Amino acid sequence: MKLFFVSLGCDKNLVDSEHMIAKLNAAGLELTDEEKEADVIVINTCCFIHDAKQESIDTILEMARLKDNKLKALIVCGCLAERYRDEIIKEIPEVDAVIGMNEDDIVSAIGSVIGNTASRKSSATRKLFNARLITTPGHFEYLKIAEGCDKNCTYCIIPKIRGSYRSYPMEKLIEEADFLAKQGVKELILVAQETTLYGIDIYGHKALPELLCKLSEIEGIEWIRLLYAYPEEITDELIDIMSTNPKICHYIDIPIQSGADPVLKKMGRRTDQARIREVVQKLRDKINDICIRTTLIAGFPGETEEDFEETYRFVNEMEFDRLGVFAYSPEEGTPAYDFRPQVGDEEKERRKSELYELQQAVSYEASQNMIGKTVRVIVDGYLPEDDVYVARSYRDAPDIDGLVFVYSDRELDTGVMVNVTVTDAKEYDLEGKITDESAQ
């Protein structure tokens, strides 16, 4: 029996997908990358914003057409499935099962449809609590340290779909990270709806610094990267650990969403511009080469031109190293969906474009300052048409940040780490040559 698995949406979804694939593989299903060969197709959906929701629906409909082929079971799971379970069952009869967020039901759900060995949870399946089938290139992987969220920002549907904040036990995360390291993973990327609150629910305090220290002790792990750190929850202890532990990348993702206090208040954010300034300054004072990424929402309901200009000035002053901007997407079931006045789509796009143009100039200057410096990079792949290797420095998270194009006289394996002297720079990408032929 062949399995085709589609994972949509965020990196946290990808972690869930890899756990499910491992369970199904242990239950006797063989993974294929050709959907037309599949006996079973599983789609792990997303519905965070409108575009993600539409992509999920389009993918389900596309896969549903294969029911005329050899496809025996079409299973839908994930956020869209949790939120619109009844609608999917009613409107898309080709879907055989909808299991929402409960990934533990995936084996039995398929077994109930096709009635073969997948319905029998083998001892191998029971042992796969932390095992994963790696679908990334193999030298980096995401480690999801918590599920759900308690923040209840007014624009976000995630707490209603994924529930309250729930940290995973530290011993299980260490076990999973050790498993990944033994598979050749060198870079761990910590993710959750919010990483900075890790442990507060099960240990009674913020235990992220302790977790980082224990993860850094795992043999084979070279880099640990931190995403989704809320500014109001970043502690001095966390900054100290980042500054002193050599395995923790001097990189942090801090989603601020706006630089205007009136908008932050309407968003239900638990911070303000002053607190954001304070934590950014602490990070820069303690870690002089820190790379700070952030994200913004353009055109939140009620965001005036004055609010936008305040955010624009704030971003200009702060000079974040990396920045992403999303046009506000109204989501049913969230308080902001009913907020008035709503900002028009054209205006949202204008504000988004202006913020990106501003950031482009900041990024270009920062990249130019890297010329002549030597940086450690991890090789992600090779472009034969250009005879150049694609790599990332500690300043670059996979898929969202820039790249380092490396020229080498000898072949480099994917996942190797080398030192590179930067010879040229664009807005987001760097070019360089190997200066240290030793590799790990």
LINTAUR-V194131 format. One record per backbone hydrogen bond with DSSP energy under -0.5 kcal/mol. NH is the residue of the N-H (numbers start at 1). CO is the residue of the C=O. Records with the same first field share a line. If there is no record, write none. Layout:
NH = CO ; CO
//
This chain:
3 = 30
4 = 40
6 = 42
7 = 5
8 = 6 ; 44
14 = 10
15 = 11
16 = 12
17 = 13
18 = 14
19 = 15
20 = 16
21 = 17
22 = 18
23 = 19
24 = 20
25 = 21
26 = 22
27 = 23
28 = 25
29 = 24
30 = 1
32 = 3
35 = 33
37 = 34
38 = 35
39 = 2
40 = 2
41 = 73
42 = 4
43 = 75
44 = 6 ; 42
45 = 43 ; 77
53 = 49
54 = 50
55 = 51
56 = 52
57 = 53
58 = 54
59 = 55
60 = 56
61 = 57
62 = 58
63 = 59
64 = 60
65 = 61 ; 62
66 = 63
67 = 64
68 = 65
69 = 66
71 = 66
72 = 39
73 = 39
75 = 41 ; 73
76 = 97
77 = 43
78 = 100
79 = 45
82 = 78
83 = 79
84 = 80
88 = 84
89 = 85
90 = 86
91 = 87
92 = 88
95 = 92
96 = 74
97 = 74
99 = 76
100 = 76
102 = 99
103 = 101
105 = 102
106 = 103
109 = 105
110 = 106
111 = 107
112 = 108
113 = 109 ; 110
114 = 110
115 = 111
119 = 116
120 = 117
121 = 119
122 = 120
126 = 122
127 = 123
128 = 125
133 = 18
134 = 132
138 = 140
141 = 187
143 = 189
144 = 142
145 = 143 ; 191
146 = 191
147 = 166
149 = 163
154 = 267
156 = 153
160 = 157
161 = 157 ; 158
162 = 158
163 = 158 ; 159
166 = 147
168 = 145
172 = 169
173 = 169
174 = 170
175 = 171
176 = 172
177 = 173
178 = 174
179 = 175
180 = 176
181 = 177
182 = 178
183 = 179 ; 180
184 = 181
185 = 180
186 = 139
187 = 139
188 = 186 ; 223
189 = 141
190 = 188 ; 225
191 = 143
195 = 228
196 = 228
198 = 195
200 = 197
203 = 199
204 = 199
205 = 199
207 = 198 ; 205
208 = 198
211 = 207
212 = 208
213 = 209
214 = 210
215 = 211
216 = 212
217 = 213 ; 214
218 = 215
221 = 218
222 = 186 ; 220
223 = 186
224 = 247
225 = 188
226 = 251
227 = 190 ; 225
229 = 253
230 = 228
233 = 230
234 = 230 ; 231
235 = 233
239 = 235
240 = 236
241 = 237
242 = 238
243 = 239
244 = 240
245 = 241
246 = 244
248 = 245
249 = 224 ; 247
251 = 249
252 = 291
253 = 226
254 = 252 ; 293
255 = 253
256 = 254 ; 295
257 = 295
258 = 256
261 = 259
263 = 260
264 = 260
265 = 261
266 = 262
267 = 263
268 = 264 ; 265
269 = 264
276 = 272
277 = 273
278 = 274
279 = 275
280 = 276
281 = 277
282 = 278
283 = 279
284 = 280
285 = 281
286 = 282
287 = 283
290 = 287
291 = 250
292 = 290
293 = 252 ; 291
294 = 322
296 = 324
297 = 257
298 = 296 ; 326
302 = 341
303 = 300
304 = 302
308 = 304
309 = 305
310 = 306
311 = 307
312 = 308
313 = 309
314 = 310
315 = 311
316 = 312
317 = 313
318 = 314
319 = 315
321 = 292
322 = 292
324 = 294
326 = 296
328 = 298
330 = 328
332 = 330
334 = 331
336 = 154
337 = 334
338 = 335
339 = 336
343 = 299
348 = 344
349 = 345
350 = 346
351 = 347
352 = 348
353 = 349
354 = 350
355 = 351
356 = 352
357 = 353
358 = 354
359 = 355
360 = 356
361 = 357
362 = 358
363 = 359
364 = 360
365 = 361
366 = 362
367 = 363
368 = 364
369 = 365
370 = 367
371 = 368
372 = 422
373 = 370
375 = 420
377 = 418
378 = 392
379 = 416
380 = 390
381 = 390
383 = 388
384 = 382
386 = 383
387 = 383
388 = 383
389 = 406
390 = 381
391 = 389 ; 404
392 = 378
394 = 376
396 = 393
397 = 395
400 = 397
401 = 397
404 = 391
405 = 403 ; 430
406 = 389 ; 404
407 = 432
415 = 379
416 = 413
418 = 377
419 = 436
420 = 375
421 = 433
422 = 373 ; 420
423 = 431
424 = 431
426 = 429
430 = 403
431 = 424
432 = 405
433 = 421
434 = 407
435 = 419
436 = 419
440 = 417
//
